[in-house]
Amino acid sequence: PTSKVTANLSFRPLPSS
């Protein structure tokens, strides 16, 4: 399941800030 979390953070959009 940890693999799913890692992929989620990998594709997550970068902060507009």
C-alpha positions in Angstrom: 0.0 0.0 0.0 2.9 2.3 0.7 3.7 2.3 -3.0 0.4 3.9 -3.7 1.1 6.8 -1.3 4.5 7.4 -2.8 3.0 7.6 -6.3 0.4 10.0 -5.0 3.1 12.4 -3.8 5.1 11.9 -6.9 2.3 13.1 -9.2 0.9 15.7 -6.8 0.8 19.2 -8.3 3.4 21.7 -7.0 2.4 24.6 -4.8 1.5 27.7 -6.7 3.4 29.6 -4.1 
